[in-house]
Amino acid sequence: MNLDLKLEQIEKDYYELERRMSDPAIVSQLKELQETGKRHAQLEPIVIKFQEYRKARQEIEQARELLHSEDEDMRQLAAEELAAKESLATAFLQEIQILLLPSDPNDEKSVMMEIRAGAGGEEAALFAANLFRMYARFSERQGWTYEMIDSSETGIGGMKEVIVRIDGRGAYSKLKYESGVHRVQRVPVTEASGRIHTSTATVAVLPEVEDVDVEIRQEDLKVDTYRASGAGGQYVNRTDSAVRMTHIPTGIVVTCQDERSQIKNRAKALRYLRAKLYDLEMQKKNDAVASERRGQIGTGDRSERIRTYNFPQNRLTDHRIGVTLYKLDQIMDGDIYELIEALTIADQTERLHILETVG
């Protein structure tokens, strides 16, 4: 279908949805009203941009007509106006094409995030804890909530491993580019001579899924309970509240000991296991169909070194897109908006290029 015809149809659908939203028959049906409103909201940015694009093209035609004016000053003004409007129309068209890209079905979902210390011993565990705080602060800035699923802490405030659920609309769309190896360069608190060390931590971001997305049969589960360990005060070790859940067909094991209630830990562990199984299937599909995407922004390859955090220079470098920012202190406090926007734009541009190449 011609792009203009496609956009005109989208505009027509948008106004039809708007009409339906004010229909008393629809207003009384909550589920249908919500679905209609959601679709209307999805089309709105496309329609707004299309209307701006259409206006710019109309102004281009008007400027072209004035190029034939007998008045030389008018012709010069028309030429300048034409160049400006053509540039604007080109920018609008690119924005429209990006808006029309197929959306990731997981983008609106909450996430399970795994952060694990890598090479570097105690310093790597401290860095993992820093990353957890960075994402926690970002979640707070977004108005999202987060809850611990499981963690393994060290004696001086580090974290060998932390699994956290981040609940918020669009969490996956913002955090999916965080998967990979994060490298830190700094003088560790345990270093007496003042030498800079390099350590790593890995991050994995999994979309949270529902029962309908992944079916887990009871006979495929082995559930063990044990006493929770670590800090937690007088209540932690008195009952077998911690849960270890094994999915027998895949061998995937998840644990949860954050809650004092075994029932709550079971529910959290099952939610985490479901996300792990869904992620396993997604990784298989990616391996099968996306070999041409390897090394690009959206692959989520967790063995890929994606970022370096250089504390002495207050510098962060994202190696996938070549972006360097000298505000590491702000980033570690959760201000990762500029990074996310740059990664999103790079991914969209990449996907658009692939579509144009295929087309």
Secondary structure, 3 states (H helix, E strand, C coil): CCHHHHHHHHHHHHHHHHHHHCCHHHHCCHHHHHHHHHHHHHHHHHHHHHHHHHHHHHHHHHHHHHCCCCCHHHHHHHHHHHHHHHHHHHHHHHHHHHHCCCCCCCCCCCEEEEEEECCCHHHHHHHHHHHHHHHHHHHHHHCCEEEEEEEEECCCCCEEEEEEEEECCCHHHHHHHHCEEEEEEECCCCCCCCCCEEEEEEEEEEECCCCCCCCCCHHHEEEEEECCCCCCHHHCCCCCCEEEEEECCCCEEEEECCCCCHHHHHHHHHHHHHHHHHHHHHHHHHHHHCHHHCCCHHHCCCCCEEEEEECCCCEEEECCCCEEECCHHHHHCCCCHHHHHHHHHHHHHHHHHHHHHHC
